[in-house]
Amino acid sequence: MCVVTKSYTWPISKLHEKSVGGLSFIETTWAVFLPSTIPYENLGPFGHFTKYLVDNHPKLFWLAWGIHIAEALYSIKLCKTKGITDSSVQRRWFIQTFLFGIASLSHLLAYKPPPKKQR
């Protein structure tokens, strides 16, 4: 099953990968901004690992944010390079790449635009 836009088809088969990545991003953002509200003990090993990172390596979260912003900005440039000119599609790629990072960007990198018709 695919979602079709004017310029590109997004495969839904990778939805699980993206969901895990997106949920991890949301959880880490939550951990940075409201660390006292997270029930670390209820998240099992992932909760203990997150608490360790929040307590000992908070700069890693800011680095991850920066990387996601850079990837999202690059997705807009890549859209233009690959001939995706519809601004709403570019905006969707920006948001999706910001949330899911390289899992999203890899689909855009793999996209081969159709050859231009010659007269």
C-alpha positions in Angstrom: 0.0 0.0 0.0 1.3 3.5 -0.8 0.3 7.0 -0.2 0.4 8.9 -3.5 1.2 12.6 -3.8 1.7 14.7 -6.9 5.5 14.2 -6.9 6.4 11.0 -5.0 4.9 7.9 -3.5 5.8 7.1 0.1 6.0 3.4 1.0 3.9 2.6 4.0 5.7 -0.8 4.5 8.4 1.1 6.5 5.8 2.5 8.9 7.0 0.4 11.8 10.6 1.7 11.5 9.4 5.2 11.3 7.0 4.8 14.2 9.8 3.5 16.5 12.1 6.3 15.4 9.4 9.0 15.9 8.4 7.7 19.3 12.0 7.6 20.4 12.4 11.2 19.3 9.3 12.2 21.1 10.4 10.4 24.3 13.9 11.9 24.2 12.4 15.4 23.7 10.1 14.8 26.6 13.1 13.7 28.6 15.0 16.9 27.9 12.3 19.3 28.6 10.3 17.6 31.4 12.6 14.9 32.8 10.9 14.8 36.2 7.6 13.7 34.6 8.8 10.6 32.9 8.1 7.2 34.6 11.5 5.8 33.9 10.9 2.7 36.0 7.9 1.8 33.9 9.9 1.9 30.6 12.2 -1.0 31.5 15.8 -1.0 30.2 14.9 1.8 27.8 13.8 4.0 30.7 17.0 3.3 32.7 19.1 4.1 29.6 17.2 7.3 29.0 17.6 8.4 32.6 21.3 7.7 32.4 21.6 9.8 29.3 19.5 12.7 30.7 21.6 12.7 33.9 25.0 12.2 32.4 25.0 13.3 28.8 22.3 16.0 28.2 24.3 17.5 25.3 23.6 14.4 23.2 19.9 15.3 23.0 20.7 18.8 21.7 23.1 17.2 19.2 20.3 14.9 18.0 17.9 17.9 17.7 20.6 19.7 15.6 21.1 16.7 13.4 17.4 16.3 12.8 17.1 20.0 11.9 20.0 19.7 9.5 18.5 16.6 7.9 15.1 18.4 7.5 16.7 21.4 5.9 18.6 19.1 3.6 15.4 17.4 2.6 14.1 20.7 1.2 17.2 21.2 -0.9 17.0 17.6 -2.0 13.4 18.0 -3.1 14.3 21.0 -5.3 17.3 19.1 -6.7 15.1 16.1 -7.6 12.4 18.2 -9.2 9.8 18.1 -6.4 8.6 21.7 -6.7 5.2 21.5 -4.9 5.7 23.4 -1.7 3.2 21.3 0.3 5.1 18.2 -0.6 8.4 19.8 0.3 6.9 20.9 3.7 5.7 17.3 4.3 9.2 16.0 3.6 10.6 18.6 6.0 8.3 17.6 8.8 8.6 13.9 8.2 12.4 14.1 8.1 12.6 16.3 11.2 10.5 13.7 13.1 12.0 10.5 11.7 15.5 11.5 10.6 17.5 9.3 8.3 14.7 6.7 8.1 12.7 9.3 6.1 15.6 11.0 4.3 16.8 7.6 2.9 13.6 7.3 0.9 14.1 10.8 -0.6 17.8 10.0 -1.3 16.7 6.8 -3.1 14.0 8.5 -5.2 14.9 8.7 -8.9 12.9 11.3 -10.7 11.5 10.3 -14.0 13.6 11.5 -16.9 12.5 14.7 -18.6 10.7 14.3 -21.9 12.6 15.5 -24.9 10.9 17.1 -27.8 
